[in-house]
């Protein structure tokens, strides 16, 4: 396992630097004193632009905390995070909210669709909140690739789990965000629906240059990624390039999962 290639900690990205997201000295502590929990203990990591990256590690390794800090959903106790050349850790709450709406897409395990809205309305909601209009050609392309043309006016309860997650993927892709963060996106799906969603995320990277970061505990899901970043005890523990199911399982065994 090779270590991540890192630039100098604490410095902003150089001109032309290809990382979509980068973190330096990232620490996250919950509580204080003897009961303090150090979820992240000094993480330096780069997320390559236009690639599919997975974050993995044993339970309690800090993988979800890392994703939340990289996505601006949670504030780090120490350290810095950049989305492109924008430092998230220096932004006020209202600036972070605007950035998340305009430059970050999210896909969650629980879908997070509003039951009173149909599929199309759920897809467009983040753009409406940001005061944006969808590019109709891009929307037609996304809806077609996700196989949702005949489901646009169905509400979530009228859709299967796989269809609901495809709506969530469309919602994340339509604004053309800098990065899509996916938190256990196949956790509530059967194996066939999960494979469909993972294929869609991978194709969005390969066909449109989207950057995707996925947290998962599933070696099969991780094998769809270009790279797996491994965490243990809140620290980087290595990485895998072009992972396979077997190489992921072996790496996780080495971490004690």
ChimeraX commands (.cxc) that place a marker at each C-alpha (Angstrom):
marker #1 position 0.00,0.00,0.00 radius 0.5
marker #1 position 1.42,3.35,-0.98 radius 0.5
marker #1 position 0.97,6.47,1.11 radius 0.5
marker #1 position -1.02,9.41,-0.29 radius 0.5
marker #1 position 1.02,11.92,-2.26 radius 0.5
marker #1 position 0.76,15.11,-0.24 radius 0.5
marker #1 position 1.88,18.69,-0.74 radius 0.5
marker #1 position 3.14,20.97,2.01 radius 0.5
marker #1 position 0.68,21.12,4.96 radius 0.5
marker #1 position -0.90,24.48,5.66 radius 0.5
marker #1 position -0.27,25.94,2.21 radius 0.5
marker #1 position -3.13,26.84,-0.16 radius 0.5
marker #1 position -3.38,24.90,-3.43 radius 0.5
marker #1 position -0.89,25.94,-6.09 radius 0.5
marker #1 position -2.13,27.24,-9.44 radius 0.5
marker #1 position -3.30,24.35,-11.59 radius 0.5
marker #1 position -3.42,21.94,-8.64 radius 0.5
marker #1 position -5.74,19.07,-9.49 radius 0.5
marker #1 position -7.22,18.22,-6.07 radius 0.5
marker #1 position -10.95,18.81,-5.80 radius 0.5
marker #1 position -10.79,18.71,-2.00 radius 0.5
marker #1 position -7.81,18.68,0.33 radius 0.5
marker #1 position -7.37,18.62,4.10 radius 0.5
marker #1 position -4.36,19.41,6.23 radius 0.5
marker #1 position -3.90,18.67,9.92 radius 0.5
marker #1 position -7.57,17.77,10.31 radius 0.5
marker #1 position -8.60,16.98,13.86 radius 0.5
marker #1 position -12.05,16.42,15.31 radius 0.5
marker #1 position -12.56,15.89,19.03 radius 0.5
marker #1 position -15.84,15.21,20.78 radius 0.5
marker #1 position -15.99,15.95,24.51 radius 0.5
marker #1 position -13.12,17.02,26.74 radius 0.5
marker #1 position -10.72,15.70,29.30 radius 0.5
marker #1 position -10.62,11.99,30.04 radius 0.5
marker #1 position -13.87,11.39,28.12 radius 0.5
marker #1 position -12.68,13.10,24.93 radius 0.5
marker #1 position -13.03,11.08,21.72 radius 0.5
marker #1 position -10.54,11.91,18.96 radius 0.5
marker #1 position -12.49,10.99,15.83 radius 0.5
marker #1 position -9.81,12.53,13.59 radius 0.5
marker #1 position -6.24,12.78,14.85 radius 0.5
marker #1 position -4.37,14.85,12.25 radius 0.5
marker #1 position -5.44,13.82,8.74 radius 0.5
marker #1 position -3.75,15.11,5.58 radius 0.5
marker #1 position -5.54,13.94,2.44 radius 0.5
marker #1 position -6.20,14.98,-1.17 radius 0.5
marker #1 position -9.22,14.03,-3.26 radius 0.5
marker #1 position -8.34,13.91,-6.95 radius 0.5
marker #1 position -10.52,15.90,-9.31 radius 0.5
marker #1 position -12.56,13.80,-11.75 radius 0.5
marker #1 position -12.04,10.53,-9.85 radius 0.5
marker #1 position -14.13,8.16,-7.76 radius 0.5
marker #1 position -12.65,7.89,-4.25 radius 0.5
marker #1 position -13.87,5.66,-1.42 radius 0.5
marker #1 position -13.16,6.12,2.30 radius 0.5
marker #1 position -13.04,2.95,4.37 radius 0.5
marker #1 position -11.97,1.72,7.78 radius 0.5
marker #1 position -13.12,-0.24,10.81 radius 0.5
marker #1 position -16.10,0.96,12.82 radius 0.5
marker #1 position -15.09,4.07,14.74 radius 0.5
marker #1 position -12.16,4.81,12.42 radius 0.5
marker #1 position -13.46,8.31,11.61 radius 0.5
marker #1 position -14.51,7.75,8.00 radius 0.5
marker #1 position -17.92,9.43,8.28 radius 0.5
marker #1 position -16.45,12.25,10.35 radius 0.5
marker #1 position -13.82,12.84,7.67 radius 0.5
marker #1 position -16.45,13.01,4.94 radius 0.5
marker #1 position -18.59,15.39,6.97 radius 0.5
marker #1 position -15.62,17.71,7.54 radius 0.5
marker #1 position -14.55,17.57,3.87 radius 0.5
marker #1 position -18.12,18.39,2.80 radius 0.5
marker #1 position -18.55,21.28,5.21 radius 0.5
marker #1 position -21.30,19.46,7.13 radius 0.5
marker #1 position -19.25,19.46,10.34 radius 0.5
marker #1 position -16.58,21.82,11.63 radius 0.5
marker #1 position -13.13,20.46,12.39 radius 0.5
marker #1 position -11.62,21.10,15.82 radius 0.5
marker #1 position -8.29,21.91,14.14 radius 0.5
marker #1 position -6.88,21.98,10.64 radius 0.5
marker #1 position -7.97,23.26,7.25 radius 0.5
marker #1 position -10.12,22.05,4.36 radius 0.5
marker #1 position -10.14,23.45,0.84 radius 0.5
marker #1 position -12.79,22.88,-1.83 radius 0.5
marker #1 position -10.78,23.82,-4.90 radius 0.5
marker #1 position -9.17,27.10,-3.84 radius 0.5
marker #1 position -11.86,27.95,-1.25 radius 0.5
marker #1 position -10.94,27.32,2.37 radius 0.5
marker #1 position -14.06,25.95,4.06 radius 0.5
marker #1 position -12.73,26.28,7.59 radius 0.5
marker #1 position -12.67,30.08,7.35 radius 0.5
marker #1 position -16.26,30.48,6.12 radius 0.5
marker #1 position -19.19,31.70,8.21 radius 0.5
marker #1 position -22.28,29.49,8.54 radius 0.5
marker #1 position -24.26,31.35,5.88 radius 0.5
marker #1 position -21.30,31.16,3.47 radius 0.5
marker #1 position -21.00,27.42,4.09 radius 0.5
marker #1 position -24.71,26.93,3.44 radius 0.5
marker #1 position -24.42,28.76,0.12 radius 0.5
marker #1 position -21.33,26.79,-0.86 radius 0.5
marker #1 position -22.99,23.45,-0.09 radius 0.5
marker #1 position -26.03,24.39,-2.17 radius 0.5
marker #1 position -24.02,25.55,-5.17 radius 0.5
marker #1 position -20.86,23.42,-5.24 radius 0.5
marker #1 position -21.51,20.16,-3.36 radius 0.5
marker #1 position -23.92,17.30,-4.03 radius 0.5
marker #1 position -25.00,14.74,-1.44 radius 0.5
marker #1 position -26.28,11.16,-1.67 radius 0.5
marker #1 position -27.29,9.59,1.64 radius 0.5
marker #1 position -28.10,6.05,2.72 radius 0.5
marker #1 position -31.65,7.07,3.74 radius 0.5
marker #1 position -32.34,8.82,0.36 radius 0.5
marker #1 position -33.65,11.97,2.17 radius 0.5
marker #1 position -36.47,12.57,-0.31 radius 0.5
marker #1 position -39.44,14.71,0.71 radius 0.5
marker #1 position -42.58,12.51,0.64 radius 0.5
marker #1 position -44.91,15.33,-0.46 radius 0.5
marker #1 position -42.85,16.04,-3.60 radius 0.5
marker #1 position -42.68,13.89,-6.73 radius 0.5
marker #1 position -39.38,12.63,-8.16 radius 0.5
marker #1 position -38.78,15.63,-10.40 radius 0.5
marker #1 position -39.59,18.11,-7.63 radius 0.5
marker #1 position -37.19,16.30,-5.30 radius 0.5
marker #1 position -34.46,16.42,-7.96 radius 0.5
marker #1 position -34.85,20.14,-8.50 radius 0.5
marker #1 position -35.34,21.24,-4.88 radius 0.5
marker #1 position -31.66,22.10,-4.09 radius 0.5
marker #1 position -31.41,24.17,-7.27 radius 0.5
marker #1 position -34.62,26.00,-6.44 radius 0.5
marker #1 position -33.32,26.78,-2.96 radius 0.5
marker #1 position -30.15,28.16,-4.55 radius 0.5
marker #1 position -32.14,30.26,-7.02 radius 0.5
marker #1 position -30.85,28.25,-9.99 radius 0.5
marker #1 position -32.59,26.86,-13.07 radius 0.5
marker #1 position -31.64,23.46,-14.46 radius 0.5
marker #1 position -29.99,23.11,-17.85 radius 0.5
marker #1 position -32.76,21.23,-19.65 radius 0.5
marker #1 position -30.40,19.30,-21.94 radius 0.5
marker #1 position -28.31,18.20,-18.95 radius 0.5
marker #1 position -31.43,17.25,-16.99 radius 0.5
marker #1 position -32.73,15.18,-19.92 radius 0.5
marker #1 position -29.37,13.42,-20.13 radius 0.5
marker #1 position -29.20,12.68,-16.39 radius 0.5
marker #1 position -32.82,11.50,-16.19 radius 0.5
marker #1 position -32.32,9.29,-19.23 radius 0.5
marker #1 position -29.10,7.71,-17.95 radius 0.5
marker #1 position -30.77,7.04,-14.60 radius 0.5
marker #1 position -33.82,5.44,-16.23 radius 0.5
marker #1 position -36.27,7.80,-14.55 radius 0.5
marker #1 position -38.20,9.27,-17.50 radius 0.5
marker #1 position -41.40,7.41,-16.63 radius 0.5
marker #1 position -41.04,8.02,-12.88 radius 0.5
marker #1 position -40.71,11.82,-12.75 radius 0.5
marker #1 position -44.20,12.39,-11.41 radius 0.5
marker #1 position -44.22,9.54,-8.91 radius 0.5
marker #1 position -43.83,10.30,-5.21 radius 0.5
marker #1 position -41.21,8.45,-3.14 radius 0.5
marker #1 position -43.68,5.90,-1.73 radius 0.5
marker #1 position -44.51,4.90,-5.31 radius 0.5
marker #1 position -40.86,4.13,-6.11 radius 0.5
marker #1 position -38.64,1.18,-5.23 radius 0.5
marker #1 position -35.59,1.71,-3.04 radius 0.5
marker #1 position -33.31,1.64,-6.07 radius 0.5
marker #1 position -35.45,4.19,-7.88 radius 0.5
marker #1 position -35.49,6.47,-4.84 radius 0.5
marker #1 position -31.70,6.35,-4.66 radius 0.5
marker #1 position -31.47,7.11,-8.38 radius 0.5
marker #1 position -33.62,10.20,-7.75 radius 0.5
marker #1 position -31.17,11.15,-5.00 radius 0.5
marker #1 position -28.24,10.67,-7.39 radius 0.5
marker #1 position -29.98,12.85,-10.00 radius 0.5
marker #1 position -30.58,15.52,-7.33 radius 0.5
marker #1 position -26.86,15.50,-6.55 radius 0.5
marker #1 position -25.72,15.62,-10.20 radius 0.5
marker #1 position -28.09,18.20,-11.69 radius 0.5
marker #1 position -26.36,21.32,-10.29 radius 0.5
marker #1 position -23.02,20.04,-11.72 radius 0.5
marker #1 position -21.32,20.29,-8.32 radius 0.5
marker #1 position -17.59,20.36,-7.76 radius 0.5
marker #1 position -17.89,17.16,-5.68 radius 0.5
marker #1 position -20.60,14.59,-4.93 radius 0.5
marker #1 position -20.32,13.07,-1.44 radius 0.5
marker #1 position -22.07,9.71,-0.99 radius 0.5
marker #1 position -22.52,8.33,2.54 radius 0.5
marker #1 position -23.18,4.55,2.42 radius 0.5
marker #1 position -25.33,5.08,-0.71 radius 0.5
marker #1 position -26.11,1.35,-1.11 radius 0.5
marker #1 position -26.69,0.59,2.57 radius 0.5
marker #1 position -30.50,0.35,2.23 radius 0.5
marker #1 position -30.53,-1.39,-1.16 radius 0.5
marker #1 position -30.53,-4.98,-2.35 radius 0.5
marker #1 position -27.43,-6.13,-4.24 radius 0.5
marker #1 position -28.91,-5.53,-7.71 radius 0.5
marker #1 position -30.16,-2.01,-6.94 radius 0.5
marker #1 position -26.89,-1.24,-5.17 radius 0.5
marker #1 position -24.89,-2.30,-8.22 radius 0.5
marker #1 position -27.05,-0.05,-10.42 radius 0.5
marker #1 position -26.40,2.97,-8.21 radius 0.5
marker #1 position -22.66,2.28,-8.06 radius 0.5
marker #1 position -22.55,1.90,-11.85 radius 0.5
marker #1 position -24.27,5.28,-12.15 radius 0.5
marker #1 position -21.82,6.98,-9.81 radius 0.5
marker #1 position -18.87,5.45,-11.66 radius 0.5
marker #1 position -20.26,6.42,-15.06 radius 0.5
marker #1 position -20.80,10.00,-13.86 radius 0.5
marker #1 position -17.06,10.11,-13.15 radius 0.5
marker #1 position -15.92,8.46,-16.36 radius 0.5
marker #1 position -18.40,10.07,-18.75 radius 0.5
marker #1 position -18.80,13.58,-17.32 radius 0.5
marker #1 position -15.67,14.10,-15.19 radius 0.5
marker #1 position -17.64,14.33,-11.94 radius 0.5
marker #1 position -15.69,13.96,-8.68 radius 0.5
marker #1 position -17.26,11.44,-6.26 radius 0.5
marker #1 position -16.26,10.68,-2.66 radius 0.5
marker #1 position -18.02,7.71,-1.06 radius 0.5
marker #1 position -17.93,6.41,2.49 radius 0.5
marker #1 position -18.65,2.68,2.62 radius 0.5
marker #1 position -18.02,-0.41,4.72 radius 0.5
marker #1 position -18.72,-2.71,1.76 radius 0.5
marker #1 position -15.69,-4.11,-0.16 radius 0.5
marker #1 position -17.89,-4.71,-3.22 radius 0.5
marker #1 position -18.97,-1.05,-3.27 radius 0.5
marker #1 position -15.37,0.09,-2.75 radius 0.5
marker #1 position -14.23,-1.95,-5.76 radius 0.5
marker #1 position -16.15,0.45,-8.03 radius 0.5
marker #1 position -13.85,3.30,-6.98 radius 0.5
marker #1 position -10.58,4.38,-8.55 radius 0.5
marker #1 position -8.95,4.70,-5.14 radius 0.5
marker #1 position -9.67,3.66,-1.56 radius 0.5
marker #1 position -8.40,5.77,1.34 radius 0.5
marker #1 position -8.02,3.71,4.52 radius 0.5
marker #1 position -8.51,5.10,8.02 radius 0.5
marker #1 position -7.78,3.59,11.43 radius 0.5
marker #1 position -8.16,5.30,14.80 radius 0.5
marker #1 position -8.74,8.67,13.13 radius 0.5
marker #1 position -5.53,8.52,11.08 radius 0.5
marker #1 position -4.66,7.66,7.50 radius 0.5
marker #1 position -3.59,4.03,7.29 radius 0.5
marker #1 position -2.76,3.86,3.56 radius 0.5
marker #1 position -4.58,3.60,0.28 radius 0.5
marker #1 position -5.39,1.27,-2.60 radius 0.5
marker #1 position -5.29,2.24,-6.27 radius 0.5
marker #1 position -7.67,0.43,-8.65 radius 0.5
marker #1 position -9.07,-1.67,-5.79 radius 0.5
marker #1 position -10.60,-5.11,-6.15 radius 0.5
marker #1 position -12.92,-6.84,-3.71 radius 0.5
marker #1 position -10.06,-9.14,-2.61 radius 0.5
marker #1 position -7.54,-6.32,-2.15 radius 0.5
marker #1 position -10.04,-4.32,-0.09 radius 0.5
marker #1 position -10.87,-7.29,2.13 radius 0.5
marker #1 position -7.16,-7.97,2.66 radius 0.5
marker #1 position -6.46,-4.34,3.54 radius 0.5
marker #1 position -9.34,-4.19,6.00 radius 0.5
marker #1 position -8.14,-7.37,7.67 radius 0.5
marker #1 position -4.79,-5.69,8.11 radius 0.5
marker #1 position -6.55,-2.88,9.95 radius 0.5
marker #1 position -8.37,-5.29,12.23 radius 0.5
marker #1 position -11.86,-4.91,10.72 radius 0.5
marker link #1:1,2 radius 0.2
marker link #1:2,3 radius 0.2
marker link #1:3,4 radius 0.2
marker link #1:4,5 radius 0.2
marker link #1:5,6 radius 0.2
marker link #1:6,7 radius 0.2
marker link #1:7,8 radius 0.2
marker link #1:8,9 radius 0.2
marker link #1:9,10 radius 0.2
marker link #1:10,11 radius 0.2
marker link #1:11,12 radius 0.2
marker link #1:12,13 radius 0.2
marker link #1:13,14 radius 0.2
marker link #1:14,15 radius 0.2
marker link #1:15,16 radius 0.2
marker link #1:16,17 radius 0.2
marker link #1:17,18 radius 0.2
marker link #1:18,19 radius 0.2
marker link #1:19,20 radius 0.2
marker link #1:20,21 radius 0.2
marker link #1:21,22 radius 0.2
marker link #1:22,23 radius 0.2
marker link #1:23,24 radius 0.2
marker link #1:24,25 radius 0.2
marker link #1:25,26 radius 0.2
marker link #1:26,27 radius 0.2
marker link #1:27,28 radius 0.2
marker link #1:28,29 radius 0.2
marker link #1:29,30 radius 0.2
marker link #1:30,31 radius 0.2
marker link #1:31,32 radius 0.2
marker link #1:32,33 radius 0.2
marker link #1:33,34 radius 0.2
marker link #1:34,35 radius 0.2
marker link #1:35,36 radius 0.2
marker link #1:36,37 radius 0.2
marker link #1:37,38 radius 0.2
marker link #1:38,39 radius 0.2
marker link #1:39,40 radius 0.2
marker link #1:40,41 radius 0.2
marker link #1:41,42 radius 0.2
marker link #1:42,43 radius 0.2
marker link #1:43,44 radius 0.2
marker link #1:44,45 radius 0.2
marker link #1:45,46 radius 0.2
marker link #1:46,47 radius 0.2
marker link #1:47,48 radius 0.2
marker link #1:48,49 radius 0.2
marker link #1:49,50 radius 0.2
marker link #1:50,51 radius 0.2
marker link #1:51,52 radius 0.2
marker link #1:52,53 radius 0.2
marker link #1:53,54 radius 0.2
marker link #1:54,55 radius 0.2
marker link #1:55,56 radius 0.2
marker link #1:56,57 radius 0.2
marker link #1:57,58 radius 0.2
marker link #1:58,59 radius 0.2
marker link #1:59,60 radius 0.2
marker link #1:60,61 radius 0.2
marker link #1:61,62 radius 0.2
marker link #1:62,63 radius 0.2
marker link #1:63,64 radius 0.2
marker link #1:64,65 radius 0.2
marker link #1:65,66 radius 0.2
marker link #1:66,67 radius 0.2
marker link #1:67,68 radius 0.2
marker link #1:68,69 radius 0.2
marker link #1:69,70 radius 0.2
marker link #1:70,71 radius 0.2
marker link #1:71,72 radius 0.2
marker link #1:72,73 radius 0.2
marker link #1:73,74 radius 0.2
marker link #1:74,75 radius 0.2
marker link #1:75,76 radius 0.2
marker link #1:76,77 radius 0.2
marker link #1:77,78 radius 0.2
marker link #1:78,79 radius 0.2
marker link #1:79,80 radius 0.2
marker link #1:80,81 radius 0.2
marker link #1:81,82 radius 0.2
marker link #1:82,83 radius 0.2
marker link #1:83,84 radius 0.2
marker link #1:84,85 radius 0.2
marker link #1:85,86 radius 0.2
marker link #1:86,87 radius 0.2
marker link #1:87,88 radius 0.2
marker link #1:88,89 radius 0.2
marker link #1:89,90 radius 0.2
marker link #1:90,91 radius 0.2
marker link #1:91,92 radius 0.2
marker link #1:92,93 radius 0.2
marker link #1:93,94 radius 0.2
marker link #1:94,95 radius 0.2
marker link #1:95,96 radius 0.2
marker link #1:96,97 radius 0.2
marker link #1:97,98 radius 0.2
marker link #1:98,99 radius 0.2
marker link #1:99,100 radius 0.2
marker link #1:100,101 radius 0.2
marker link #1:101,102 radius 0.2
marker link #1:102,103 radius 0.2
marker link #1:103,104 radius 0.2
marker link #1:104,105 radius 0.2
marker link #1:105,106 radius 0.2
marker link #1:106,107 radius 0.2
marker link #1:107,108 radius 0.2
marker link #1:108,109 radius 0.2
marker link #1:109,110 radius 0.2
marker link #1:110,111 radius 0.2
marker link #1:111,112 radius 0.2
marker link #1:112,113 radius 0.2
marker link #1:113,114 radius 0.2
marker link #1:114,115 radius 0.2
marker link #1:115,116 radius 0.2
marker link #1:116,117 radius 0.2
marker link #1:117,118 radius 0.2
marker link #1:118,119 radius 0.2
marker link #1:119,120 radius 0.2
marker link #1:120,121 radius 0.2
marker link #1:121,122 radius 0.2
marker link #1:122,123 radius 0.2
marker link #1:123,124 radius 0.2
marker link #1:124,125 radius 0.2
marker link #1:125,126 radius 0.2
marker link #1:126,127 radius 0.2
marker link #1:127,128 radius 0.2
marker link #1:128,129 radius 0.2
marker link #1:129,130 radius 0.2
marker link #1:130,131 radius 0.2
marker link #1:131,132 radius 0.2
marker link #1:132,133 radius 0.2
marker link #1:133,134 radius 0.2
marker link #1:134,135 radius 0.2
marker link #1:135,136 radius 0.2
marker link #1:136,137 radius 0.2
marker link #1:137,138 radius 0.2
marker link #1:138,139 radius 0.2
marker link #1:139,140 radius 0.2
marker link #1:140,141 radius 0.2
marker link #1:141,142 radius 0.2
marker link #1:142,143 radius 0.2
marker link #1:143,144 radius 0.2
marker link #1:144,145 radius 0.2
marker link #1:145,146 radius 0.2
marker link #1:146,147 radius 0.2
marker link #1:147,148 radius 0.2
marker link #1:148,149 radius 0.2
marker link #1:149,150 radius 0.2
marker link #1:150,151 radius 0.2
marker link #1:151,152 radius 0.2
marker link #1:152,153 radius 0.2
marker link #1:153,154 radius 0.2
marker link #1:154,155 radius 0.2
marker link #1:155,156 radius 0.2
marker link #1:156,157 radius 0.2
marker link #1:157,158 radius 0.2
marker link #1:158,159 radius 0.2
marker link #1:159,160 radius 0.2
marker link #1:160,161 radius 0.2
marker link #1:161,162 radius 0.2
marker link #1:162,163 radius 0.2
marker link #1:163,164 radius 0.2
marker link #1:164,165 radius 0.2
marker link #1:165,166 radius 0.2
marker link #1:166,167 radius 0.2
marker link #1:167,168 radius 0.2
marker link #1:168,169 radius 0.2
marker link #1:169,170 radius 0.2
marker link #1:170,171 radius 0.2
marker link #1:171,172 radius 0.2
marker link #1:172,173 radius 0.2
marker link #1:173,174 radius 0.2
marker link #1:174,175 radius 0.2
marker link #1:175,176 radius 0.2
marker link #1:176,177 radius 0.2
marker link #1:177,178 radius 0.2
marker link #1:178,179 radius 0.2
marker link #1:179,180 radius 0.2
marker link #1:180,181 radius 0.2
marker link #1:181,182 radius 0.2
marker link #1:182,183 radius 0.2
marker link #1:183,184 radius 0.2
marker link #1:184,185 radius 0.2
marker link #1:185,186 radius 0.2
marker link #1:186,187 radius 0.2
marker link #1:187,188 radius 0.2
marker link #1:188,189 radius 0.2
marker link #1:189,190 radius 0.2
marker link #1:190,191 radius 0.2
marker link #1:191,192 radius 0.2
marker link #1:192,193 radius 0.2
marker link #1:193,194 radius 0.2
marker link #1:194,195 radius 0.2
marker link #1:195,196 radius 0.2
marker link #1:196,197 radius 0.2
marker link #1:197,198 radius 0.2
marker link #1:198,199 radius 0.2
marker link #1:199,200 radius 0.2
marker link #1:200,201 radius 0.2
marker link #1:201,202 radius 0.2
marker link #1:202,203 radius 0.2
marker link #1:203,204 radius 0.2
marker link #1:204,205 radius 0.2
marker link #1:205,206 radius 0.2
marker link #1:206,207 radius 0.2
marker link #1:207,208 radius 0.2
marker link #1:208,209 radius 0.2
marker link #1:209,210 radius 0.2
marker link #1:210,211 radius 0.2
marker link #1:211,212 radius 0.2
marker link #1:212,213 radius 0.2
marker link #1:213,214 radius 0.2
marker link #1:214,215 radius 0.2
marker link #1:215,216 radius 0.2
marker link #1:216,217 radius 0.2
marker link #1:217,218 radius 0.2
marker link #1:218,219 radius 0.2
marker link #1:219,220 radius 0.2
marker link #1:220,221 radius 0.2
marker link #1:221,222 radius 0.2
marker link #1:222,223 radius 0.2
marker link #1:223,224 radius 0.2
marker link #1:224,225 radius 0.2
marker link #1:225,226 radius 0.2
marker link #1:226,227 radius 0.2
marker link #1:227,228 radius 0.2
marker link #1:228,229 radius 0.2
marker link #1:229,230 radius 0.2
marker link #1:230,231 radius 0.2
marker link #1:231,232 radius 0.2
marker link #1:232,233 radius 0.2
marker link #1:233,234 radius 0.2
marker link #1:234,235 radius 0.2
marker link #1:235,236 radius 0.2
marker link #1:236,237 radius 0.2
marker link #1:237,238 radius 0.2
marker link #1:238,239 radius 0.2
marker link #1:239,240 radius 0.2
marker link #1:240,241 radius 0.2
marker link #1:241,242 radius 0.2
marker link #1:242,243 radius 0.2
marker link #1:243,244 radius 0.2
marker link #1:244,245 radius 0.2
marker link #1:245,246 radius 0.2
marker link #1:246,247 radius 0.2
marker link #1:247,248 radius 0.2
marker link #1:248,249 radius 0.2
marker link #1:249,250 radius 0.2
marker link #1:250,251 radius 0.2
marker link #1:251,252 radius 0.2
marker link #1:252,253 radius 0.2
marker link #1:253,254 radius 0.2
marker link #1:254,255 radius 0.2
marker link #1:255,256 radius 0.2
marker link #1:256,257 radius 0.2
view
